[in-house]
Amino acid sequence: QVQLVESGGGLVQPGESLRLSCAASGSIFSIYAMYWYRQAPGKERDLVASINAGGSSANYVDSVKGRFTISRDNAKAMVYLQMDSLKPEDTAVYYCNAGRFYWGQGTLVIVSS
């Protein structure tokens, strides 16, 4: 069992940055690939970024490439999503996911002037 708790969301202006954090409990955190998803109002939940178990490989959806960076610290059982140059279309609830199975409760990001 893995429990995930996201934090770091908030209201920012276009062009600003936010860093989301995901704290995981459970001794087997390091075996899971980790994912960040987001769900905008009225839309489906979509994959944003992923990172493999060792942290050596990451992938991004085209709309965030070059702006978002996913990272993890297995010693601390943490996953991060650094979001730069934010746009209004990045507004969504962001969810952390472990192994495409365990979900956090989400953290809201609003990008608005």
C-alpha angles and dihedrals in degrees: 000000000000124000119199130198121187126202140165103071123134148123117305137163123249111280094028128113138239133184117212120201131199120197116201129199122202132077095248097059092116094064094062130086106229130221141192117211130179135203120200120202110287094003138100124264109266134193114251106173142350137196129193124242095265095044094238098114132044135178133196139194110252094248093064102034111128092015105060128053125192120202139163140205108205093187089060095033090235135139124194138196114200108199118194133176090021119202131201089251089063089070107122146106107279119214131195117218133190119207091341085284113076121060135196124218095256136241124237121237119189120185110191141135 
